[in-house]
């Protein structure tokens, strides 16, 4: 299933390069999300203090990355 807005030379066909790029971006976002969420959990559990601004930045990164994953996933799930 191809995301909406991706069309190839024949009407209704998906451009495999564009879809592949989007899928690769989605994969990278999932890696970023996992790494950020894991780091955030580790920093919160650590006895030694970590820069509060860094923790706040990671929290925002986790939220924004999750939202982008949801957005791109919806593009692939929507058949129209």
One Martini backbone bead per residue (centre of mass of N, CA, C, O) as a GRO file, in nm:
protein
   80
    1UNK     BB    1   0.097   0.035   0.023
    2UNK     BB    2   0.048   0.369  -0.057
    3UNK     BB    3   0.082   0.680  -0.015
    4UNK     BB    4  -0.052   0.960  -0.033
    5UNK     BB    5   0.077   1.134  -0.324
    6UNK     BB    6   0.185   0.873  -0.470
    7UNK     BB    7   0.291   0.879  -0.811
    8UNK     BB    8   0.319   0.761  -1.117
    9UNK     BB    9   0.306   0.739  -1.458
   10UNK     BB   10   0.064   0.573  -1.366
   11UNK     BB   11  -0.233   0.595  -1.274
   12UNK     BB   12  -0.227   0.472  -0.931
   13UNK     BB   13   0.068   0.450  -0.906
   14UNK     BB   14   0.354   0.394  -0.727
   15UNK     BB   15   0.638   0.536  -0.623
   16UNK     BB   16   0.895   0.349  -0.515
   17UNK     BB   17   1.094   0.564  -0.422
   18UNK     BB   18   0.912   0.736  -0.241
   19UNK     BB   19   0.815   0.502  -0.060
   20UNK     BB   20   1.097   0.412   0.029
   21UNK     BB   21   1.177   0.676   0.165
   22UNK     BB   22   0.947   0.681   0.369
   23UNK     BB   23   1.017   0.410   0.501
   24UNK     BB   24   1.301   0.497   0.591
   25UNK     BB   25   1.210   0.731   0.769
   26UNK     BB   26   1.040   0.561   0.957
   27UNK     BB   27   1.273   0.386   1.060
   28UNK     BB   28   1.445   0.617   1.175
   29UNK     BB   29   1.230   0.717   1.375
   30UNK     BB   30   1.219   0.456   1.542
   31UNK     BB   31   1.511   0.470   1.635
   32UNK     BB   32   1.498   0.748   1.767
   33UNK     BB   33   1.277   0.681   1.967
   34UNK     BB   34   1.417   0.449   2.117
   35UNK     BB   35   1.671   0.604   2.203
   36UNK     BB   36   1.531   0.838   2.353
   37UNK     BB   37   1.358   0.670   2.552
   38UNK     BB   38   1.596   0.517   2.681
   39UNK     BB   39   1.754   0.761   2.779
   40UNK     BB   40   1.531   0.882   2.950
   41UNK     BB   41   1.501   0.645   3.143
   42UNK     BB   42   1.795   0.646   3.243
   43UNK     BB   43   1.802   0.940   3.351
   44UNK     BB   44   1.566   0.904   3.555
   45UNK     BB   45   1.710   0.651   3.714
   46UNK     BB   46   1.940   0.808   3.794
   47UNK     BB   47   2.131   0.935   4.057
   48UNK     BB   48   2.255   1.120   3.870
   49UNK     BB   49   2.258   1.420   3.746
   50UNK     BB   50   2.086   1.567   3.479
   51UNK     BB   51   2.028   1.780   3.261
   52UNK     BB   52   1.723   1.928   3.243
   53UNK     BB   53   1.729   2.021   2.946
   54UNK     BB   54   1.787   1.747   2.823
   55UNK     BB   55   1.533   1.608   2.922
   56UNK     BB   56   1.336   1.802   2.783
   57UNK     BB   57   1.435   1.749   2.496
   58UNK     BB   58   1.373   1.444   2.497
   59UNK     BB   59   1.071   1.467   2.547
   60UNK     BB   60   1.013   1.621   2.286
   61UNK     BB   61   1.135   1.413   2.093
   62UNK     BB   62   0.946   1.181   2.162
   63UNK     BB   63   0.682   1.325   2.088
   64UNK     BB   64   0.752   1.411   1.793
   65UNK     BB   65   0.829   1.132   1.685
   66UNK     BB   66   0.564   0.991   1.740
   67UNK     BB   67   0.389   1.179   1.564
   68UNK     BB   68   0.541   1.115   1.296
   69UNK     BB   69   0.489   0.815   1.293
   70UNK     BB   70   0.182   0.836   1.283
   71UNK     BB   71   0.162   1.000   1.022
   72UNK     BB   72   0.313   0.801   0.831
   73UNK     BB   73   0.143   0.550   0.897
   74UNK     BB   74  -0.125   0.670   0.789
   75UNK     BB   75  -0.038   0.689   0.493
   76UNK     BB   76  -0.008   0.371   0.460
   77UNK     BB   77  -0.309   0.297   0.568
   78UNK     BB   78  -0.432   0.481   0.351
   79UNK     BB   79  -0.598   0.394   0.052
   80UNK     BB   80  -0.670   0.704  -0.067
   0.00000   0.00000   0.00000
